[in-house]
């Protein structure tokens, strides 16, 4: 075969390849789009936009006394700009297990722009709790856990009695682990009038059974088994009998971190006791959708529902003049001068 013939054949094959290449590219693009679409959940229907807030907002870092003598808990007070003495419906924000408390200031600003005063707490700042480690002694873990709960309860009580809060009442808004903490505060304090609980764990018996392999438990230390029993017996679902606050539960149906069944169980437990409880489930939505893992439409719809719920169950704002003629002065929060 001559060199000319070989080159001619090569030229023909190259031409065929050039003509076939676009088809291959089209096939590849179709394939990629199919797999891409299969990994993306459609935005749930029936969602409504949040709409813009109308009030100017001020934000102040506000260290609060912790249950440990001499210790402080980090916090930020986020409220509308208003004349001194104005009282607002008040909300306490509790972050999740990751501890990114500053990330929830955005939620607080949305509330403040609609007339609420929000106290964003970093409940890790005074007491850390080893929730899942193998070596921490049970006594140490329990002590830190109960001190952390005492920190939150003390901050909520102080906030409810401050000059900022209308009617001496507050609402708890908790996210993931913060939802657990919100119910603990509500069970301990009559000042808590409402709880908004985002994708939280409420029944640790079922939660641990789903999340922890039985083989792992077979090799667990006595300290770890004591901690398991303590957490299970203190599940928020068992605190329902002490909770008189109205409750709004929000959960994604595709939550792979904390299964949606947790919210359904909590709803049933509260309903059985005659509590006011509303459950909102979002199709195609996973965990932590307020911060990053869900469509903005879901986050905004959840905030719209939460704001309407809080307005329904918290005292209305009181202008400065009305407050001066009404209740005696409340106890100021540290560092506010109020």
C-alpha positions as CSV (number, residue, x, y, z in Angstrom):
1,X,0.0,0.0,0.0
2,X,1.4,3.3,-1.0
3,X,2.0,6.2,1.3
4,X,-0.5,8.3,-0.8
5,X,-3.2,5.6,-0.2
6,X,-2.5,5.5,3.6
7,X,-2.7,9.3,3.8
8,X,-5.9,9.3,1.8
9,X,-7.6,6.8,4.1
10,X,-6.5,8.7,7.1
11,X,-8.0,11.9,5.7
12,X,-11.3,10.1,5.2
13,X,-11.4,8.7,8.7
14,X,-10.5,12.1,10.2
15,X,-13.4,13.7,8.3
16,X,-15.8,11.0,9.6
17,X,-14.5,11.7,13.1
18,X,-15.1,15.4,12.7
19,X,-18.6,14.8,11.5
20,X,-19.3,12.3,14.3
21,X,-17.9,14.5,17.1
22,X,-20.8,16.9,17.4
23,X,-23.2,13.9,17.8
24,X,-21.0,12.5,20.6
25,X,-21.0,15.9,22.3
26,X,-24.8,16.2,22.0
27,X,-25.1,12.7,23.5
28,X,-22.7,13.5,26.4
29,X,-24.6,16.8,27.1
30,X,-27.9,14.9,27.2
31,X,-26.4,12.3,29.5
32,X,-24.9,14.9,31.9
33,X,-28.2,16.9,32.0
34,X,-30.1,13.7,32.8
35,X,-27.9,12.8,35.7
36,X,-27.8,16.4,36.8
37,X,-31.5,16.7,36.8
38,X,-31.9,13.4,38.7
39,X,-29.7,14.9,41.6
40,X,-31.7,18.1,41.9
41,X,-35.1,18.1,43.7
42,X,-37.7,20.4,42.3
43,X,-38.7,23.4,44.4
44,X,-41.8,22.5,46.4
45,X,-45.0,24.1,45.2
46,X,-47.3,26.4,47.2
47,X,-44.4,28.5,48.6
48,X,-44.9,32.2,49.1
49,X,-42.2,34.9,49.2
50,X,-41.1,36.5,52.4
51,X,-41.2,40.1,51.2
52,X,-39.0,42.9,52.3
53,X,-38.7,44.1,55.9
54,X,-39.5,47.8,56.4
55,X,-37.7,48.8,59.6
56,X,-34.1,49.9,60.1
57,X,-32.1,47.5,62.3
58,X,-29.4,47.9,64.9
59,X,-27.1,45.1,66.1
60,X,-25.1,45.0,69.3
61,X,-22.8,42.3,70.8
62,X,-24.0,41.6,74.3
63,X,-22.0,39.2,76.6
64,X,-24.3,37.7,79.1
65,X,-23.5,36.0,82.5
66,X,-23.2,32.2,82.4
67,X,-24.1,29.7,85.1
68,X,-20.4,29.3,85.8
69,X,-19.2,32.1,88.1
70,X,-17.2,34.7,86.2
71,X,-17.9,33.1,82.8
72,X,-19.8,34.9,80.0
73,X,-21.9,33.7,77.1
74,X,-21.6,35.4,73.7
75,X,-24.7,36.9,72.3
76,X,-25.9,39.6,69.9
77,X,-29.0,41.8,70.3
78,X,-30.7,42.6,67.0
79,X,-33.7,44.9,67.1
80,X,-35.4,47.7,65.2
81,X,-34.2,51.2,65.5
82,X,-36.8,52.8,67.8
83,X,-37.1,55.4,70.6
84,X,-35.7,54.4,74.0
85,X,-38.2,52.5,76.0
86,X,-40.0,50.9,73.1
87,X,-40.8,47.2,73.7
88,X,-40.9,44.5,71.1
89,X,-42.1,41.0,70.7
90,X,-38.9,39.1,71.6
91,X,-37.3,36.0,70.1
92,X,-34.2,34.0,71.2
93,X,-32.2,32.2,68.4
94,X,-30.4,29.0,69.1
95,X,-27.8,27.6,66.7
96,X,-27.3,24.0,65.7
97,X,-24.6,21.4,66.6
98,X,-22.1,23.0,64.2
99,X,-22.0,26.1,66.4
100,X,-22.1,28.7,63.6
101,X,-24.1,31.1,65.7
102,X,-23.2,34.3,63.8
103,X,-24.8,32.8,60.7
104,X,-28.2,33.2,62.3
105,X,-27.8,36.9,62.7
106,X,-29.3,37.1,59.2
107,X,-32.4,35.4,60.5
108,X,-32.4,37.9,63.4
109,X,-32.1,40.9,61.0
110,X,-35.1,39.6,59.1
111,X,-37.1,39.5,62.3
112,X,-35.9,42.9,63.5
113,X,-36.8,44.5,60.2
114,X,-40.3,43.3,60.9
115,X,-40.6,44.6,64.4
116,X,-39.1,41.9,66.6
117,X,-36.1,42.0,69.0
118,X,-33.9,39.0,68.6
119,X,-31.3,37.7,71.0
120,X,-28.8,35.4,69.1
121,X,-27.1,33.2,71.6
122,X,-23.8,31.3,71.3
123,X,-24.6,28.6,74.0
124,X,-21.2,26.9,73.2
125,X,-19.2,29.9,74.4
126,X,-19.4,29.2,78.1
127,X,-19.8,25.4,78.1
128,X,-18.8,22.8,75.5
129,X,-20.5,19.4,75.6
130,X,-18.9,16.3,74.0
131,X,-22.0,14.8,72.5
132,X,-20.6,11.9,70.6
133,X,-17.0,11.1,71.9
134,X,-16.0,7.8,73.4
135,X,-13.7,8.8,76.2
136,X,-15.4,11.6,78.1
137,X,-16.5,10.5,81.6
138,X,-20.3,10.5,81.9
139,X,-20.2,12.7,85.0
140,X,-18.2,15.4,83.2
141,X,-20.5,15.3,80.1
142,X,-23.7,15.5,82.2
143,X,-22.3,18.4,84.2
144,X,-21.4,20.4,81.1
145,X,-24.8,19.5,79.4
146,X,-26.8,20.7,82.4
147,X,-24.7,23.9,82.7
148,X,-25.2,24.6,79.1
149,X,-29.0,24.3,79.6
150,X,-28.8,26.5,82.6
151,X,-26.9,29.1,80.6
152,X,-29.7,29.2,78.0
153,X,-32.5,29.3,80.6
154,X,-30.8,32.1,82.5
155,X,-30.3,34.2,79.3
156,X,-33.9,33.7,78.2
157,X,-35.3,34.6,81.6
158,X,-33.1,37.7,81.7
159,X,-34.1,38.7,78.2
160,X,-37.8,38.2,78.9
161,X,-37.5,40.6,81.9
162,X,-35.5,43.2,80.1
163,X,-36.9,46.6,78.9
164,X,-36.9,45.4,75.3
165,X,-39.5,42.6,75.7
166,X,-43.2,43.3,75.5
167,X,-45.3,41.6,78.1
168,X,-42.4,39.8,79.7
169,X,-42.7,36.9,77.1
170,X,-40.3,35.5,74.6
171,X,-40.3,32.9,71.8
172,X,-37.6,30.3,71.1
173,X,-36.4,29.7,67.5
174,X,-34.1,26.7,67.4
175,X,-32.2,25.1,64.6
176,X,-31.3,21.3,64.7
177,X,-29.7,20.8,68.1
178,X,-31.0,24.3,68.9
179,X,-34.5,23.0,68.5
180,X,-33.8,20.5,71.3
181,X,-32.5,23.3,73.5
182,X,-35.6,25.4,72.7
183,X,-37.9,22.8,74.1
184,X,-35.8,22.5,77.2
185,X,-36.1,26.2,77.8
186,X,-39.8,26.2,77.1
187,X,-40.3,23.3,79.7
188,X,-38.4,25.3,82.3
189,X,-39.8,28.8,81.8
190,X,-43.3,30.1,81.8
191,X,-41.9,33.2,80.0
192,X,-41.6,31.2,76.8
193,X,-44.9,31.7,74.9
194,X,-43.9,30.1,71.6
195,X,-41.4,27.7,70.0
196,X,-40.4,27.5,66.4
197,X,-38.4,24.3,65.9
198,X,-36.4,23.7,62.7
199,X,-35.4,20.1,61.9
200,X,-34.6,19.1,65.4
201,X,-34.1,15.7,67.3
202,X,-36.9,15.2,69.7
203,X,-37.0,11.4,70.4
204,X,-33.4,10.2,71.1
205,X,-34.5,6.6,71.6
206,X,-35.6,6.4,68.0
207,X,-32.9,8.8,66.7
208,X,-30.0,6.8,68.3
209,X,-31.5,3.5,67.1
210,X,-31.5,4.9,63.5
211,X,-28.1,6.6,63.6
212,X,-25.9,4.3,65.7
213,X,-24.9,0.8,64.6
214,X,-25.7,-1.9,67.1
215,X,-22.2,-3.3,66.8
216,X,-20.8,0.1,67.9
217,X,-23.0,0.0,71.0
218,X,-21.8,-3.5,71.8
219,X,-18.3,-2.1,72.3
220,X,-19.4,1.1,74.0
221,X,-17.9,1.9,77.4
222,X,-20.1,2.1,80.5
223,X,-19.7,5.9,80.5
224,X,-21.0,6.1,77.0
225,X,-23.9,3.8,77.7
226,X,-24.8,5.9,80.7
227,X,-24.7,9.0,78.5
228,X,-27.0,7.3,76.0
229,X,-29.5,6.4,78.7
230,X,-29.4,10.0,80.1
231,X,-30.0,11.6,76.7
232,X,-32.8,9.2,75.8
233,X,-34.6,9.7,79.1
234,X,-34.3,13.4,78.7
235,X,-35.6,13.6,75.2
236,X,-37.6,16.7,74.3
237,X,-40.5,14.5,73.5
238,X,-40.7,13.5,77.1
239,X,-40.7,17.2,78.1
240,X,-43.9,17.8,76.2
241,X,-45.9,17.5,79.4
242,X,-44.1,20.5,80.8
243,X,-44.4,22.6,77.6
244,X,-47.3,25.0,77.4
245,X,-45.9,27.2,74.6
246,X,-47.5,27.1,71.1
247,X,-45.2,25.2,68.7
248,X,-44.4,25.4,65.0
249,X,-42.4,22.5,63.7
250,X,-40.5,22.8,60.3
251,X,-38.8,19.9,58.7
252,X,-37.5,18.8,55.3
253,X,-38.9,15.4,54.1
254,X,-35.5,14.4,52.6
255,X,-33.6,15.1,55.8
256,X,-30.8,12.5,56.0
257,X,-29.3,13.9,59.2
258,X,-32.4,14.1,61.4
259,X,-35.2,12.0,59.9
260,X,-38.6,13.8,59.3
261,X,-40.2,11.2,61.6
262,X,-38.8,13.1,64.5
263,X,-41.0,16.1,63.8
264,X,-44.1,13.9,63.2
265,X,-43.6,12.1,66.5
266,X,-43.2,15.4,68.3
267,X,-46.3,16.8,66.7
268,X,-48.3,13.7,67.9
269,X,-47.0,13.9,71.4
270,X,-47.9,17.6,71.7
271,X,-51.3,17.1,70.1
272,X,-52.1,14.3,72.6
273,X,-51.5,16.7,75.4
274,X,-53.8,19.3,73.8
275,X,-51.0,21.7,73.0
276,X,-51.2,24.2,70.1
277,X,-48.9,22.7,67.4
278,X,-48.4,23.2,63.7
279,X,-46.3,21.0,61.5
280,X,-44.9,22.1,58.1
281,X,-43.0,19.6,55.9
282,X,-41.1,20.6,52.8
283,X,-40.9,18.0,50.0
284,X,-37.5,17.5,48.4
285,X,-35.8,19.4,51.1
286,X,-32.9,18.2,53.4
287,X,-31.4,19.3,56.6
288,X,-30.3,22.8,57.5
289,X,-32.2,24.5,54.7
290,X,-32.3,27.9,56.5
291,X,-28.5,28.3,56.1
292,X,-27.4,26.5,52.9
293,X,-28.9,23.2,52.0
294,X,-32.2,24.2,50.4
295,X,-33.7,26.5,47.9
296,X,-34.1,30.1,49.0
297,X,-37.8,29.8,48.3
298,X,-38.1,27.1,51.1
299,X,-36.1,29.2,53.6
300,X,-38.2,32.3,52.8
301,X,-41.5,30.4,53.1
302,X,-40.4,29.0,56.4
303,X,-39.6,32.5,57.7
304,X,-42.9,33.8,56.5
305,X,-44.7,31.1,58.4
306,X,-42.5,31.6,61.5
307,X,-43.1,35.4,61.5
308,X,-46.9,35.0,61.2
309,X,-46.8,32.4,64.0
310,X,-44.7,34.6,66.3
311,X,-47.0,37.6,65.7
312,X,-49.9,35.4,66.7
313,X,-48.5,34.1,69.9
314,X,-46.3,37.0,71.3
315,X,-47.4,40.2,72.9
316,X,-47.7,43.2,70.5
317,X,-45.0,45.9,70.5
318,X,-45.5,48.8,73.0
319,X,-44.4,52.3,72.2
320,X,-42.2,54.1,74.7
321,X,-45.0,56.3,76.0
322,X,-47.3,53.4,76.6
323,X,-44.6,51.5,78.4
324,X,-43.8,54.4,80.7
325,X,-47.4,54.6,81.8
326,X,-47.8,50.8,82.3
327,X,-45.5,48.2,83.9
328,X,-42.7,49.2,86.3
329,X,-39.2,49.3,84.8
330,X,-37.8,46.0,83.9
331,X,-34.3,44.7,84.7
332,X,-31.7,45.8,82.1
333,X,-29.6,43.5,80.1
334,X,-25.9,43.8,80.9
335,X,-24.1,46.2,78.6
336,X,-27.3,47.8,77.2
337,X,-27.6,50.7,79.5
338,X,-31.3,50.2,79.5
